[in-house]
Structure formats: C-alpha cells, structure tokens
Amino acid sequence: MASFNFQQYITRAAKYLVYLVIVFILVIGIFALTTKQSFNFSSLFREGTEIQILIFLLAMSFIYPFFGFAKKRVYLNKTFVQDKEKIVDVFTRNNFVAEYEGPECMTFRHKSVFMRLMRMFEDKITVNFSDNPIVLDGMRKDVYRIARMIEYAVRDDRNDG
C-alpha cells in the first residue's frame, strides 16, 4: 500500500458513516411506522445496546473503504494510445464521461447525478496509463466490471469490422 491516501480514506469513512446512520434511521423509522404500538427504542433493542450499535456503525464505516475500493491492472496488447478509443468506448457504454485527461492518467465520472449521489460522489475511476498494464482505480464493483470489458474490447483475436 505504497500509495495509501489517508485523507481520501478518512473522507470515505466519514461518508460511509453518514450513509450507514441514514440507513439505520430509515430501518428504525420503518419499524416505527409499521408497528401498531407506540414506538419505543427498547422494544427493538436490548437495554444498553446503544454503545454496541455505535461501535458497529463506526467499525463498518472504517472497514468498508478498504474493501469497497480497488486497483486493477489491465494488460493491453498494444499501447494505450492505440487502444484509447476502445477503452473510452467501454466507459461511455457504462455511462461514464471523461472528466480529466492528463499525460499519464484519465479520470471518468458517472453521467447520472442520481447514481453519483447513491455512491456518495465516490464514483470516480482513474485510469493510469503511464505503463502497460494500465491501472484502474475506483469503486471495486465498477473497476472489476469495466476492467473485464476493456480486456475483452482490446483482444486481438477478434475480427474488428
């Protein structure tokens, strides 16, 4: 983990803490609305479990950024410049738009503001093409899905055309 970004980690952990608290409140709210009795916190949880719930929410929010985000290497048969059109097309078909293009990397963001909101604006995927393999960095599920699609798109054994 030579490139660990502590500031980004803390930001993601704080976002997921807020996300988990909102989900927890929504679940409690649904239980409160669906019960015929007056709502009482102790009817759902044992006495004294508030600290355990708080520790659970904090632990989950601090652990998730380690597993929810990943870097994935994608080997190309040609150079990035030669396969750039195919790679950008994969992102476009997955509703991502190029946000930044530098000499060694490109950054893509999701088109849909709703999807970006649901992902707490952590939808950015960075493609580092300074070397072969290129490296995709972002949310694990998006990175692995797009990496597989790029690997398929740049294969040489298909007849393009």
MDTraj code that builds the backbone (N, CA, C; nanometers):
import mdtraj as md
import numpy as np

residues = "MET ALA SER PHE ASN PHE GLN GLN TYR ILE THR ARG ALA ALA LYS TYR LEU VAL TYR LEU VAL ILE VAL PHE ILE LEU VAL ILE GLY ILE PHE ALA LEU THR THR LYS GLN SER PHE ASN PHE SER SER LEU PHE ARG GLU GLY THR GLU ILE GLN ILE LEU ILE PHE LEU LEU ALA MET SER PHE ILE TYR PRO PHE PHE GLY PHE ALA LYS LYS ARG VAL TYR LEU ASN LYS THR PHE VAL GLN ASP LYS GLU LYS ILE VAL ASP VAL PHE THR ARG ASN ASN PHE VAL ALA GLU TYR GLU GLY PRO GLU CYS MET THR PHE ARG HIS LYS SER VAL PHE MET ARG LEU MET ARG MET PHE GLU ASP LYS ILE THR VAL ASN PHE SER ASP ASN PRO ILE VAL LEU ASP GLY MET ARG LYS ASP VAL TYR ARG ILE ALA ARG MET ILE GLU TYR ALA VAL ARG ASP ASP ARG ASN ASP GLY".split()
xyz = np.array([
    [0.0834, -0.1186, 0.0000],
    [0.0000, 0.0000, 0.0000],
    [0.0876, 0.1247, 0.0000],
    [0.1767, 0.1327, -0.0955],
    [0.2689, 0.2452, -0.1022],
    [0.1955, 0.3753, -0.1343],
    [0.0842, 0.3684, -0.2020],
    [0.0129, 0.4894, -0.2421],
    [-0.1131, 0.5127, -0.1582],
    [-0.1090, 0.4746, -0.0313],
    [-0.2248, 0.4925, 0.0556],
    [-0.2482, 0.6406, 0.0798],
    [-0.3698, 0.6857, 0.0534],
    [-0.4069, 0.8262, 0.0699],
    [-0.4944, 0.8379, 0.1947],
    [-0.4340, 0.8807, 0.3060],
    [-0.5047, 0.8858, 0.4335],
    [-0.6213, 0.9843, 0.4300],
    [-0.6039, 1.0984, 0.3660],
    [-0.7113, 1.1990, 0.3569],
    [-0.8325, 1.1410, 0.2840],
    [-0.8077, 1.0721, 0.1740],
    [-0.9170, 1.0112, 0.0975],
    [-0.9841, 0.9010, 0.1797],
    [-0.9056, 0.8232, 0.2536],
    [-0.9603, 0.7177, 0.3379],
    [-1.0530, 0.7754, 0.4447],
    [-1.0106, 0.8794, 0.5133],
    [-1.0928, 0.9411, 0.6180],
    [-1.2202, 0.9995, 0.5581],
    [-1.2105, 1.0614, 0.4414],
    [-1.3286, 1.1167, 0.3751],
    [-1.4281, 1.0061, 0.3414],
    [-1.3788, 0.8958, 0.2869],
    [-1.4668, 0.7837, 0.2523],
    [-1.5279, 0.7215, 0.3776],
    [-1.4501, 0.7072, 0.4826],
    [-1.5025, 0.6504, 0.6076],
    [-1.6122, 0.7397, 0.6645],
    [-1.5923, 0.8707, 0.6612],
    [-1.6943, 0.9637, 0.7122],
    [-1.8215, 0.9561, 0.6273],
    [-1.8058, 0.9474, 0.4961],
    [-1.9224, 0.9359, 0.4078],
    [-1.9998, 0.8078, 0.4371],
    [-1.9289, 0.6976, 0.4562],
    [-1.9975, 0.5716, 0.4830],
    [-2.0589, 0.5686, 0.6218],
    [-2.0025, 0.6406, 0.7164],
    [-2.0659, 0.6523, 0.8473],
    [-2.1995, 0.7246, 0.8342],
    [-2.2008, 0.8345, 0.7600],
    [-2.3259, 0.9078, 0.7364],
    [-2.4258, 0.8179, 0.6640],
    [-2.3796, 0.7465, 0.5623],
    [-2.4656, 0.6556, 0.4852],
    [-2.5266, 0.5475, 0.5757],
    [-2.4445, 0.4849, 0.6595],
    [-2.4933, 0.3796, 0.7484],
    [-2.5910, 0.4341, 0.8522],
    [-2.5643, 0.5533, 0.9035],
    [-2.6561, 0.6147, 1.0009],
    [-2.7900, 0.6433, 0.9347],
    [-2.7890, 0.6933, 0.8115],
    [-2.9146, 0.7204, 0.7400],
    [-2.9919, 0.5912, 0.7176],
    [-2.9230, 0.4852, 0.6739],
    [-2.9909, 0.3561, 0.6529],
    [-3.0466, 0.3037, 0.7844],
    [-2.9694, 0.3148, 0.8916],
    [-3.0144, 0.2693, 1.0235],
    [-3.1395, 0.3460, 1.0666],
    [-3.1389, 0.4770, 1.0493],
    [-3.2555, 0.5590, 1.0866],
    [-3.3760, 0.5230, 1.0009],
    [-3.3547, 0.4973, 0.8722],
    [-3.4658, 0.4574, 0.7854],
    [-3.5262, 0.3241, 0.8298],
    [-3.4414, 0.2286, 0.8651],
    [-3.4913, 0.0983, 0.9111],
    [-3.5707, 0.1148, 1.0410],
    [-3.5174, 0.1920, 1.1339],
    [-3.5872, 0.2171, 1.2597],
    [-3.7184, 0.2895, 1.2323],
    [-3.7150, 0.3848, 1.1395],
    [-3.8374, 0.4573, 1.1039],
    [-3.9439, 0.3672, 1.0441],
    [-3.9025, 0.2736, 0.9601],
    [-3.9984, 0.1792, 0.9005],
    [-4.0594, 0.0919, 1.0084],
    [-3.9765, 0.0435, 1.0998],
    [-4.0311, -0.0353, 1.2110],
    [-4.1273, 0.0476, 1.2945],
    [-4.0943, 0.1721, 1.3172],
    [-4.1806, 0.2584, 1.3985],
    [-4.3140, 0.2834, 1.3301],
    [-4.3122, 0.2982, 1.1985],
    [-4.4367, 0.3245, 1.1258],
    [-4.5225, 0.2005, 1.1081],
    [-4.4607, 0.0841, 1.1053],
    [-4.5375, -0.0375, 1.0799],
    [-4.5885, -0.1058, 1.2062],
    [-4.5424, -0.0652, 1.3219],
    [-4.5927, -0.1258, 1.4458],
    [-4.7189, -0.0544, 1.4891],
    [-4.8051, -0.1295, 1.5509],
    [-4.9312, -0.0720, 1.5962],
    [-4.9165, -0.0077, 1.7333],
    [-4.8088, -0.0402, 1.8023],
    [-4.7839, 0.0191, 1.9337],
    [-4.7076, 0.1501, 1.9166],
    [-4.7004, 0.2258, 2.0235],
    [-4.6177, 0.3463, 2.0170],
    [-4.4716, 0.3025, 2.0100],
    [-4.3925, 0.3771, 1.9362],
    [-4.2543, 0.3375, 1.9130],
    [-4.1725, 0.3569, 2.0397],
    [-4.0926, 0.2546, 2.0688],
    [-4.0026, 0.2598, 2.1825],
    [-3.8734, 0.1905, 2.1391],
    [-3.7621, 0.2603, 2.1543],
    [-3.6319, 0.2066, 2.1126],
    [-3.6033, 0.0746, 2.1827],
    [-3.6433, 0.0633, 2.3073],
    [-3.6141, -0.0590, 2.3832],
    [-3.6983, -0.1774, 2.3370],
    [-3.8057, -0.1516, 2.2607],
    [-3.8830, -0.2635, 2.2074],
    [-3.8099, -0.3309, 2.0907],
    [-3.7155, -0.2603, 2.0272],
    [-3.6381, -0.3184, 1.9176],
    [-3.5018, -0.3707, 1.9630],
    [-3.4442, -0.3076, 2.0639],
    [-3.3094, -0.3418, 2.1076],
    [-3.3068, -0.3598, 2.2589],
    [-3.2129, -0.4430, 2.3045],
    [-3.1935, -0.4610, 2.4484],
    [-3.1461, -0.3306, 2.5105],
    [-3.1669, -0.3173, 2.6364],
    [-3.1163, -0.2007, 2.7092],
    [-2.9638, -0.2021, 2.7055],
    [-2.9047, -0.0874, 2.6847],
    [-2.7595, -0.0757, 2.6856],
    [-2.6902, -0.1114, 2.5554],
    [-2.7643, -0.1332, 2.4488],
    [-2.7007, -0.1703, 2.3221],
    [-2.6653, -0.0490, 2.2364],
    [-2.6940, 0.0699, 2.2839],
    [-2.6645, 0.1900, 2.2053],
    [-2.5155, 0.1997, 2.1740],
    [-2.4317, 0.1711, 2.2728],
    [-2.2865, 0.1769, 2.2521],
    [-2.2431, 0.0695, 2.1523],
    [-2.3007, -0.0497, 2.1606],
    [-2.2655, -0.1568, 2.0672],
    [-2.3057, -0.1187, 1.9244],
    [-2.4217, -0.0581, 1.9096],
    [-2.4665, -0.0148, 1.7764],
    [-2.3728, 0.0923, 1.7229],
    [-2.3351, 0.1866, 1.8057],
    [-2.2432, 0.2928, 1.7650],
    [-2.1074, 0.2354, 1.7246],
    [-2.0553, 0.1426, 1.8017],
    [-1.9270, 0.0789, 1.7691],
    [-1.9378, 0.0016, 1.6383],
    [-2.0487, -0.0682, 1.6177],
    [-2.0702, -0.1425, 1.4935],
    [-2.0713, -0.0477, 1.3737],
    [-2.1451, 0.0630, 1.3835],
    [-2.1525, 0.1584, 1.2724],
    [-2.0151, 0.2201, 1.2446],
    [-1.9422, 0.2555, 1.3493],
    [-1.8080, 0.3115, 1.3316],
    [-1.7133, 0.2091, 1.2686],
    [-1.7172, 0.0861, 1.3174],
    [-1.6295, -0.0183, 1.2640],
    [-1.6584, -0.0437, 1.1164],
    [-1.7848, -0.0550, 1.0815],
    [-1.8203, -0.0803, 0.9415],
    [-1.7761, 0.0348, 0.8514],
    [-1.7935, 0.1581, 0.8986],
    [-1.7557, 0.2723, 0.8158],
    [-1.6038, 0.2829, 0.8004],
    [-1.5269, 0.2374, 0.8992],
    [-1.3816, 0.2429, 0.8867],
    [-1.3252, 0.1231, 0.8100],
    [-1.3966, 0.0125, 0.8057],
    [-1.3500, -0.1059, 0.7340],
    [-1.3879, -0.1007, 0.5862],
    [-1.5061, -0.0507, 0.5528],
    [-1.5561, -0.0565, 0.4154],
    [-1.4632, 0.0066, 0.3118],
    [-1.4020, 0.1221, 0.3378],
    [-1.3152, 0.1786, 0.2327],
    [-1.2005, 0.0873, 0.1899],
    [-1.1565, -0.0026, 0.2773],
    [-1.0508, -0.0961, 0.2391],
    [-1.1016, -0.2008, 0.1402],
    [-1.2281, -0.2398, 0.1508],
    [-1.2825, -0.3455, 0.0658],
    [-1.3690, -0.2924, -0.0479],
    [-1.4222, -0.1744, -0.0350],
    [-1.5128, -0.1195, -0.1354],
    [-1.4431, -0.0548, -0.2529],
    [-1.3138, -0.0307, -0.2403],
    [-1.2376, 0.0357, -0.3456],
    [-1.1163, -0.0500, -0.3799],
    [-1.0788, -0.0472, -0.5076],
    [-0.9694, -0.1347, -0.5505],
    [-0.8948, -0.0749, -0.6682],
    [-0.7755, -0.1304, -0.6887],
    [-0.6973, -0.1020, -0.8086],
    [-0.6883, -0.2324, -0.8870],
    [-0.7016, -0.2221, -1.0179],
    [-0.6972, -0.3412, -1.1027],
    [-0.6082, -0.3124, -1.2227],
    [-0.5151, -0.4030, -1.2454],
    [-0.4273, -0.3921, -1.3624],
    [-0.4959, -0.4566, -1.4827],
    [-0.4840, -0.3898, -1.5973],
    [-0.5384, -0.4432, -1.7218],
    [-0.4258, -0.4405, -1.8248],
    [-0.3910, -0.5594, -1.8731],
    [-0.2838, -0.5708, -1.9726],
    [-0.3402, -0.5450, -2.1116],
    [-0.2679, -0.4650, -2.1866],
    [-0.3059, -0.4335, -2.3240],
    [-0.2072, -0.5004, -2.4191],
    [-0.2554, -0.5409, -2.5356],
    [-0.1678, -0.5994, -2.6368],
    [-0.0945, -0.4908, -2.7146],
    [-0.1517, -0.3715, -2.7164],
    [-0.0922, -0.2578, -2.7866],
    [-0.0666, -0.1489, -2.6829],
    [-0.0341, -0.0317, -2.7294],
    [-0.0160, 0.0802, -2.6369],
    [-0.1518, 0.1396, -2.6015],
    [-0.1546, 0.2182, -2.4959],
    [-0.2794, 0.2830, -2.4565],
    [-0.3305, 0.3731, -2.5674],
    [-0.2411, 0.4460, -2.6321],
    [-0.2819, 0.5378, -2.7378],
    [-0.3529, 0.4628, -2.8499],
    [-0.3018, 0.3436, -2.8835],
    [-0.3645, 0.2648, -2.9901],
    [-0.5007, 0.2106, -2.9480],
    [-0.5178, 0.1784, -2.8204],
    [-0.6440, 0.1225, -2.7717],
    [-0.7336, 0.2246, -2.7019],
    [-0.6920, 0.3498, -2.7014],
    [-0.7654, 0.4527, -2.6264],
    [-0.9112, 0.4619, -2.6695],
    [-0.9375, 0.4579, -2.7980],
    [-1.0743, 0.4706, -2.8475],
    [-1.1628, 0.3578, -2.7934],
    [-1.1114, 0.2363, -2.7936],
    [-1.1874, 0.1224, -2.7410],
    [-1.2109, 0.1363, -2.5911],
    [-1.1096, 0.1826, -2.5183],
    [-1.1215, 0.1964, -2.3733],
    [-1.2223, 0.3050, -2.3375],
    [-1.2140, 0.4190, -2.4059],
    [-1.3101, 0.5271, -2.3805],
    [-1.4513, 0.4820, -2.4167],
    [-1.4629, 0.4015, -2.5233],
    [-1.5935, 0.3492, -2.5630],
    [-1.6533, 0.2593, -2.4540],
    [-1.5707, 0.1789, -2.3875],
    [-1.6186, 0.0950, -2.2773],
    [-1.6759, 0.1822, -2.1664],
    [-1.6051, 0.2883, -2.1311],
    [-1.6552, 0.3795, -2.0278],
    [-1.7843, 0.4478, -2.0729],
    [-1.7912, 0.4888, -2.1975],
    [-1.9098, 0.5556, -2.2498],
    [-2.0313, 0.4624, -2.2456],
    [-2.0120, 0.3370, -2.2841],
    [-2.1219, 0.2404, -2.2806],
    [-2.1685, 0.2112, -2.1384],
    [-2.0837, 0.2371, -2.0389],
    [-2.1193, 0.2173, -1.8991],
    [-2.1614, 0.3478, -1.8319],
    [-2.1978, 0.4464, -1.9119],
    [-2.2491, 0.5756, -1.8650],
    [-2.1472, 0.6555, -1.7848],
    [-2.0207, 0.6476, -1.8243],
    [-1.9168, 0.7303, -1.7650],
    [-1.8712, 0.8321, -1.8677],
    [-1.8324, 0.9492, -1.8196],
    [-1.7797, 1.0531, -1.9073],
    [-1.6399, 1.0904, -1.8592],
    [-1.5563, 1.1289, -1.9546],
    [-1.4207, 1.1709, -1.9199],
    [-1.4279, 1.3042, -1.8468],
    [-1.3642, 1.3090, -1.7314],
    [-1.3638, 1.4317, -1.6516],
    [-1.2298, 1.5039, -1.6646],
    [-1.1236, 1.4267, -1.6751],
    [-0.9896, 1.4844, -1.6808],
    [-0.9017, 1.3943, -1.7667],
    [-0.8138, 1.4565, -1.8440],
    [-0.7158, 1.3794, -1.9202],
    [-0.5807, 1.4471, -1.9064],
    [-0.4868, 1.3755, -1.8480],
    [-0.3521, 1.4267, -1.8295],
    [-0.2526, 1.3450, -1.9097],
    [-0.1251, 1.3717, -1.8903],
    [-0.0234, 1.2998, -1.9673],
    [-0.0086, 1.1528, -1.9276],
    [-0.0497, 1.1161, -1.8040],
    [-0.0349, 0.9775, -1.7595],
    [-0.1629, 0.9146, -1.7080],
    [-0.2713, 0.9917, -1.6997],
    [-0.3949, 0.9338, -1.6468],
    [-0.5176, 1.0047, -1.7025],
    [-0.6289, 0.9346, -1.6932],
    [-0.7603, 0.9890, -1.7272],
    [-0.8528, 0.9594, -1.6107],
    [-0.9481, 1.0476, -1.5899],
    [-1.0459, 1.0280, -1.4840],
    [-1.1842, 1.0300, -1.5459],
    [-1.2670, 0.9337, -1.5046],
    [-1.4044, 0.9229, -1.5526],
    [-1.4995, 0.9329, -1.4344],
    [-1.6157, 0.9937, -1.4581],
    [-1.7224, 1.0022, -1.3583],
    [-1.8519, 0.9529, -1.4223],
    [-1.9424, 0.9058, -1.3395],
    [-2.0717, 0.8586, -1.3886],
    [-2.1527, 0.9766, -1.4407],
    [-2.2307, 0.9554, -1.5465],
    [-2.3135, 1.0619, -1.6043],
    [-2.4286, 1.1014, -1.5122],
    [-2.4915, 1.0030, -1.4509],
    [-2.6134, 1.0262, -1.3741],
    [-2.5835, 1.0867, -1.2373],
    [-2.6431, 1.2017, -1.2112],
    [-2.6263, 1.2655, -1.0803],
    [-2.6879, 1.1775, -0.9717],
    [-2.7979, 1.1105, -1.0028],
    [-2.8613, 1.0217, -0.9047],
    [-2.7669, 0.9079, -0.8655],
    [-2.7033, 0.8451, -0.9650],
    [-2.6085, 0.7372, -0.9352],
    [-2.4891, 0.7902, -0.8566],
    [-2.4440, 0.9080, -0.8913],
    [-2.3324, 0.9685, -0.8176],
    [-2.3728, 0.9938, -0.6729],
    [-2.4947, 1.0402, -0.6525],
    [-2.5438, 1.0640, -0.5167],
    [-2.5541, 0.9334, -0.4387],
    [-2.6064, 0.8287, -0.5031],
    [-2.6187, 0.6992, -0.4356],
    [-2.4812, 0.6429, -0.3990],
    [-2.3811, 0.6792, -0.4741],
    [-2.2447, 0.6335, -0.4458],
    [-2.1664, 0.7374, -0.3655],
    [-2.2368, 0.8348, -0.3122],
    [-2.1803, 0.9409, -0.2291],
    [-2.0682, 1.0158, -0.3004],
    [-2.0836, 1.0340, -0.4303],
    [-1.9883, 1.1041, -0.5152],
    [-1.8494, 1.0411, -0.5099],
    [-1.8461, 0.9108, -0.4856],
    [-1.7220, 0.8321, -0.4901],
    [-1.7229, 0.7425, -0.6137],
    [-1.7707, 0.7955, -0.7247],
    [-1.7870, 0.7177, -0.8471],
    [-1.6715, 0.7359, -0.9448],
    [-1.5714, 0.8094, -0.9063],
    [-1.4588, 0.8397, -0.9959],
    [-1.3747, 0.7142, -1.0206],
    [-1.3408, 0.6922, -1.1470],
    [-1.2480, 0.5853, -1.1843],
    [-1.1304, 0.6510, -1.2549],
    [-1.0122, 0.6260, -1.2030],
    [-0.8898, 0.6809, -1.2598],
    [-0.8191, 0.5714, -1.3387],
    [-0.7810, 0.6033, -1.4595],
    [-0.7058, 0.5113, -1.5443],
    [-0.5645, 0.5662, -1.5573],
    [-0.4679, 0.4958, -1.4985],
    [-0.3278, 0.5356, -1.5085],
    [-0.2672, 0.4550, -1.6223],
    [-0.2295, 0.5251, -1.7288],
    [-0.1760, 0.4574, -1.8471],
    [-0.0288, 0.4898, -1.8695],
    [0.0424, 0.5195, -1.7609],
    [0.1846, 0.5520, -1.7738],
    [0.2687, 0.4291, -1.8098],
    [0.2092, 0.3106, -1.7935],
    [0.2821, 0.1870, -1.8213],
    [0.1809, 0.0834, -1.8698],
    [0.2311, -0.0291, -1.9202],
    [0.1443, -0.1415, -1.9519],
    [0.1775, -0.2491, -1.8507],
    [0.0898, -0.2868, -1.7627],
    [-0.0545, -0.2734, -1.7695],
    [-0.1017, -0.1358, -1.7227],
    [-0.2181, -0.0974, -1.7758],
    [-0.2824, 0.0228, -1.7233],
    [-0.3447, -0.0155, -1.5888],
    [-0.3685, 0.0830, -1.5031],
    [-0.4236, 0.0569, -1.3703],
    [-0.5523, 0.1366, -1.3532],
    [-0.6614, 0.0657, -1.3239],
    [-0.7890, 0.1286, -1.2945],
    [-0.8042, 0.1370, -1.1433],
    [-0.8493, 0.2507, -1.0944],
    [-0.8628, 0.2740, -0.9510],
    [-0.9981, 0.3380, -0.9247],
    [-1.0780, 0.2761, -0.8356],
    [-1.2088, 0.3302, -0.8020],
    [-1.2908, 0.2292, -0.7232],
    [-1.4230, 0.2432, -0.7302],
    [-1.5107, 0.1502, -0.6608],
    [-1.4907, 0.0105, -0.7165],
    [-1.4752, -0.0859, -0.6265],
    [-1.4391, -0.2221, -0.6647],
    [-1.5320, -0.2804, -0.7709],
    [-1.6619, -0.2701, -0.7511],
    [-1.7536, -0.3350, -0.8461],
    [-1.7442, -0.2731, -0.9847],
    [-1.7280, -0.1409, -0.9928],
    [-1.7145, -0.0756, -1.1230],
    [-1.5799, -0.1067, -1.1867],
    [-1.4738, -0.1008, -1.1074],
    [-1.3388, -0.1248, -1.1589],
    [-1.3273, -0.2654, -1.2168],
    [-1.3751, -0.3655, -1.1443],
    [-1.3627, -0.5034, -1.1934],
    [-1.4509, -0.5280, -1.3156],
    [-1.5709, -0.4704, -1.3174],
    [-1.6599, -0.4878, -1.4332],
    [-1.5997, -0.4216, -1.5567],
    [-1.5554, -0.2980, -1.5426],
    [-1.5009, -0.2252, -1.6571],
    [-1.3684, -0.2863, -1.7019],
    [-1.2875, -0.3340, -1.6088],
    [-1.1611, -0.3989, -1.6450],
    [-1.1863, -0.5210, -1.7329],
    [-1.2865, -0.6013, -1.6956],
    [-1.3183, -0.7192, -1.7790],
    [-1.3643, -0.6758, -1.9179],
    [-1.4434, -0.5698, -1.9237],
    [-1.4925, -0.5229, -2.0533],
    [-1.3782, -0.4673, -2.1384],
    [-1.2830, -0.3991, -2.0761],
    [-1.1673, -0.3477, -2.1501],
    [-1.0829, -0.4635, -2.2018],
    [-1.0599, -0.5634, -2.1164],
    [-0.9823, -0.6802, -2.1591],
    [-1.0459, -0.7457, -2.2808],
    [-1.1775, -0.7549, -2.2820],
    [-1.2465, -0.8151, -2.3958],
    [-1.2372, -0.7239, -2.5191],
    [-1.2537, -0.5936, -2.4981],
    [-1.2561, -0.4991, -2.6107],
    [-1.1217, -0.4892, -2.6821],
    [-1.0121, -0.5063, -2.6105],
    [-0.8800, -0.4878, -2.6721],
    [-0.8150, -0.6178, -2.7185],
    [-0.8888, -0.7273, -2.7063],
    [-0.8330, -0.8548, -2.7532],
    [-0.8045, -0.8487, -2.9012],
    [-0.6944, -0.9075, -2.9429],
    [-0.6534, -0.9061, -3.0847],
    [-0.7128, -1.0216, -3.1649],
    [-0.7642, -1.1243, -3.0986],
    [-0.8081, -1.2429, -3.1732],
    [-0.9489, -1.2300, -3.2292],
    [-1.0087, -1.1128, -3.2137],
    [-1.1423, -1.0916, -3.2711],
    [-1.1270, -1.0217, -3.4060],
    [-1.2250, -1.0377, -3.4902],
    [-1.2254, -0.9658, -3.6170],
    [-1.3027, -0.8366, -3.5973],
    [-1.2296, -0.7228, -3.5940],
    [-1.2963, -0.5943, -3.5802],
    [-1.3357, -0.5461, -3.7186],
    [-1.4626, -0.5211, -3.7322],
    [-1.5055, -0.4663, -3.8603],
    [-1.6057, -0.5525, -3.9173],
])
top = md.Topology()
chain = top.add_chain()
for i, resn in enumerate(residues, 1):
    res = top.add_residue(resn, chain, resSeq=i)
    for name in ("N", "CA", "C"):
        top.add_atom(name, md.element.get_by_symbol(name[0]), res)
traj = md.Trajectory(xyz[None], top)
